Amino acid sequence: MALPGTDTVSVPVPLRAAVSLPAVLAGLVAVAVSYAGPLLVVLEAAKSAGLTAGQTTSWVWAVSIASGLVCTVLSLATRQPVMVAWSVPGAALLLTALGDYSYPEAIGAYIVAGLLATVLGVTGLFGRLLASVPKPILAAVLAGVLLPFVVGVAGAVLESPLVAGGLVLAYLAGKRWLPRYAVFVALAAGVLIGAASGELTAPQLSLSLAGPLWTAPEFSLQAVMGISLPLLIVTMAGQNGPGLAMMISNGYRPNDKLLLGASGLMSVLFAPFGSHAINLAAITAGICSGPEAHEDPRRRYVAGMACGLFYLVFGTFAAAIVSLFAAVPGPMLTALAGVALLGALQGALLDTLTAERSSPAVLEAALITLAVTASGIAPWGIVSPFWGCLAGTVSYLVLRRRG
């Protein structure tokens, strides 16, 4: 059963008519944002656990190819921009947990987490749980996830006034005269200014194909308790929940059983190659499911397909992509992500602050949700979107008045 929302894709648009440059560029920007930040967490986790170069490359290959397949196939099948990526909070969790177990035990734990996520998805349990939460609270979770990325633009401009500042000015100019291509204008300006100023260095690229490395899983109760369950919690609460909320906020009716089931299944299939978790994305979904991708929501599914195809290409040359994004200045990527997510944040804030006038408890609970989520707290390794949603729901139950 689809989650509640306004269906903006009632009349599908054929692929040939739906293809547009803004949608393809939105997919490219989404992949750039994914590799620029989240991938670095994966690489750091691999380094801290002492993985070999082959295991690390296989991990990058696995999350890229799995994400690309789901994005491409499901976006085409559903005519919605289905955005899938690897679990960022899950990779952050592995920064400290992965080194405590053997690599085969970690692979086994990934499989268990993927199986549990699949069950929660295909049975509709997670979707029903999410549907029971008031919409402004879900919107506040989404706004809290997006807000730090947009706020980070100010710090990036201070750190690199020329590159990041020039990128922001180019974005504003693009919004004024070429609104459909504003993010692309910002990206092009950032690259040109970075290259001219010397802040963007030439990477040492190798176009050798990335190869998957199979690891036979081993299953242990300790790894299940130490990796599987925390990974499941942070992925479902910190990624899948906001990912569904992002699609709903843009007017889509996502089939939670299909999307979560497919993501969980791909997590299981690619786990032996190093993939820790595949899930719906919230940040990149904000780039590809909003008006920046196309003013017609029926045509935005092309952005999801483009993102998936770029994932497949980049994953095939994983080693080169790692080197490429390592050469891009951090402030430039921070600024690019921030301006690309402005529209998504605006929509989430509007949904947060337009709670029913007859229910002020919803508005207050939504603001509490926003504050807790944006705080970034992560006690016991459980990320802030979970605590924000929990705080908002509890607040609503306490504050609401029964008739």
N, C-alpha and C positions, 0 to 999 in steps of 0.2 A: 504494500500500500504506500502510495506517495505521501510525503509529509505535506501539511497544509501550506498553502501559498497561492499566489496568483499565477496562473499558467499563461506565460507570454509566448509559448511556442505551440499554439493550437493549430497553426497552419504551417507545416514544415516547408522549408525552402530547399529545392534541389541543390546539390553540392556545386554544380557549375555556376548557378546563379548566386550562390551564397559566398563564393570565394571573393575576398577583398584584401587589398594591401594592409589596411589597418589591422585586420584580424590576424593576418600572418605575422605582422610586426609585433602585435601583442603577445603571440605565442613565443616569438624570439626573446622578447624582453622577459617574459615569465621564466624561460629556461635560463637566461642570464642571471636573473635574481636567484634562482634555485642553486646554480653552480657557484655563484659568488659567495653566498653565505652558508647555507645548509651543508654544502659539500665540504666546506672547511671543517665543520664539526665532525663529519665522518672521518676525514683524514686525520684529525687530531686524536679521535678515539682509536683509530687503527695504530697510530704511532704510540699512544700511551699503553696499548695492549701488546706492543712488540710484534705486530703482524708483519709478515714478509711483504716485499714489493708485489709479488704475485697475488697474494691474498688481498692486499689493498686495492690493486687494480681490478681484481675480480669483484670486489665489493662495489666499487664505483660502476663497473659494467652492469652488475646485477640490478642495482637500484635504478639505473638509467633505462635499461632495456625494459624492465618490468613496468616502470612508470610510463614509458613511451607506448607500450602495447595497450595499456588500459586507457590512456588518454585518447589515442587514435581510434581504437575500436569503439569504445563506449560513446565518445563524442559523435561519431558518425551514426551509431545505432540509435542513440536517443535524441539526436539533433539538439543537444544541449552542450555547453562548454564544460565537459567533465575534466576537472583538473586533479591529477594524482601526482604524488611525489613521495619521497621517503620521509620517515618520521624524524623530524628535527629534535623534538624533546627526547625521542627514543635514542638517537645518537648521542645526545648530551648525557643521558643516563648511562650509556656505555662508556663514557669517559672514565668513570670510576669503577664500573661493575665488570667490564669485559676482561680486565686483567686478572680477575679473581678466579677464572675458570679456564679450562683448556678450550682451544678453539672449536674442536668437535662438540664439546658440551654447549658452547654458545650457539652453534648451529642448531643443535637439538632444541634449545630454548627458543630460538627464533621460530622454529616449526610449530612448537606448542602454542606460542603467542599468536601465530597466524591462524592456526586451527580454531582457537577460541574466538578470535576476531571474526572469522568466517561464520561461525555459529551465531554469534550475536547479530551479524549482519543479515544472513539469509532468513533467520527466523523472525526478523522484524523487531526483536526485543529492544535494540538500541534506538531504532526509529520511533517506536511507541514511547519510550522513555523521553526522548527529545521532544516529541510532539506534545507531551504533557506540560512542558515548561512554557510560560507565557512568552509570546513573541518578543516583547521589548527586552526581556532578560537575555534571550538568545542574541538579539541585536547588540546588546551591551557587551556580551562576551566577545563578539566579533569586533566591536569598536575598541575594546580593551586590547585585543591582539594587534590590531592595526595601528593604534595610536603611537606606540613607541617607535615604529618605523618612520612615521611622518615627523614626529618630534625630533628624531635623529638627524633630520636634514639640517637643522640649525647648527648642530655640533659639527657636521661634516663641512658646512660652509666656513665655519671658524677655523677648522683644521686645514682646509684647502680652499681659500677664497677664490683662487683663479679657476680651478677645475670644477669643484662642486658649485661654487657661486655662478660660474658661467653656465653650467648645466641648468641650474634653477632659472636663471634669466632666459635661457633659450626655451625652457618649458613654458614660461609665461608668455613669451613672444609667440610660441607655437599655439597656445590656447587662444591668443588674440586673433591670429591671422590664419592658422591652419589647425583648428581644434582636433580634427580627426587624427592628425599626425604629431600631436604635441610631444608625446613620449619619445617617438622616433627622433624628432628634432632635438630633444634634450640629449638622447643617447649619442647622436652624431656629433653634437657640439662638444659633449664631454670627451669623446674619443679624439676629436681634432685638437681641442685645447690641451688635452693631456699629452698628446704626441708632440705638439709644438713646444710645450713647456718642459718636456723631458720627464714629467711625472709618470707617463705611460711608457714603460720600457718594452723593448722587443723580447718576447719570450723565446726560450729554446724549445722549439717544437719538434716532436718526432711523430710522423704519421703512421707508425706501426699500429696494426690492429690490436685492440685489447682482447685478450682471451679469457674466457671464464675458467675458473679453477674449482672443480668439484671437491667437496669435503664431506665424507661420510659422517652423519650426525651421531652423537652419543647423547643419551638421555639420563639426566640425574635430577633427583628431587631438589638438590641444592641450587642447581642452575635454573630450574623452573621457578623456584621461590625467589631467587635473586635477580633473574633476568625476565622470565616470561611474564609473570604477573605485573611487575612494575611497568614493563614495556607495553603490555596491553592497556593498562590504565592511562598512561600518558598519551598513547597513540589515539585511543578512542575519545578521551576527554579533550586533549590538547590539539588534535588534528581533525579527526572525523566530525566531531561536533561542530566546530567552527566552519569546517568545509561545507557541510550541509546548510548551515545557517547563512553562509555567503551566497549560495545558490538561491535559497529562498528569498533573501533580501533583494536579489535582482529579478525576482518574479518567476523563477523556475519552480517546477514541482519535481524534485529529484526522487527517483525510485530508490529509496534507501536500501532495500533488500538487494537490488541488482548492484548498485555502486559499492556498497560495503562488502557484499559477498565476493565480488570480483577482486576487490583490493586485497581482501584476506586470502583468497585463493592464490593470487600471484605472490603474496608474501610467503606462502608455503612452498610454492613451486621454485622460487628463486632463492630461498633460504640456504640450500646447500652450496650456492655460489657466493654467499656472503651477505645477501640482502637481509637486513634486520627487520624491516617493516615497511610495507607500502600502504599508503592511506590517502584519503581525500585531502587536498591542499586548501588552505584558506587564503594565504597571502597571494599566491599566484592566481588563485581563482578570482581575487579581486581585480587583477589586471585583465583577465580574459573574459570574465562574465559581465563586466560593466560596459557603459557606453563608450569608453575609450577604445574597446575592441571593434564596436560597430554601433551605430545609433539604432539599428534594427536588431532586437534581441534574438530574432529567429535566425540571424546570420552569424551569431557569435560562436556557434559550435565549431566554425572553421578555426577559431583561435585555439580551441582545445585540441583539434586535430593537428594544427601546425606545431603546437607545443609538443605533442607526442612524437611527431616526426623528427623534430629537432633533438628530442631526447634520444631517439634511436640512432641518429647520426652521431651525436656527441658521445653517446655511450660506446659506439663502435671504436671511437678514437679517444678512449677515456684518458690515457696518459697525456695526450696532447692537450686535452681540454683542461686538465688539472694545471698544467704549466701555463696555459693561456690565461686563465682567470687569476692565477697567482701573480701575474704581471700587471693586473689592473689595479689602480689605486683604490684603497678601501673607501675613502671619502666619496669618490665618484660613484661607486656602487651603492653606498648608503643613500646618497642624494637621488640616484636614479630610482631606487626602490621606493623612496618616500614620495616623490612626485607621481610615480605610477600608481600609488595607492591612495592618492588624495580623493579621487572620486568614490572609491569603495568606502573610505572612512566617512565621507559626507553622507552617503546613503545609510550606513550603520548608525551614525549619530542621529539622523532624522528619525529612523525607526525606534531608536532608544528613547528619544525625547517626545515622541508623539503618542504616548500611552493614552488610553481612554481617559477622558476627563472624569468619568464616573468612578474611576479606580485609581486614585492617587497612590495607593499602595504599590501598584505596578511600577509607576514612575520612580518612586523612591527606591524600590527594590532593584530596578534597572540601574540606577545611579550607583548603588552599592556594588552591584555586579561589575560595572565599568571600573570603579576605583580599585577593587580587589584584583581584577584581571590585569589592568594596566600596571599594577604594582610589581609584577614579575616574581612574586614569591613562589617558592617551590619546596615547601617542607616535605621531608621524607622522599624527595625526588619526584613528587607529583606536581605538575606544572600549574601555573596560575589560572588558566581557563577553567580547570576543574573546580578550583576553590572559588573562583568568581561566580560560576554557575551555582555552586552549592550555597554560597553566601546569599546570592540573590533569591534563590528559591526559598531558603529558610526565612529570609526577611519578608518575602511576600506572604508566606503562610502565617507569620506572626502578625503582620500589619493589616492584612485584609479583614474586612468586616463581613460576617455572614449575615445575609438578609433574613 
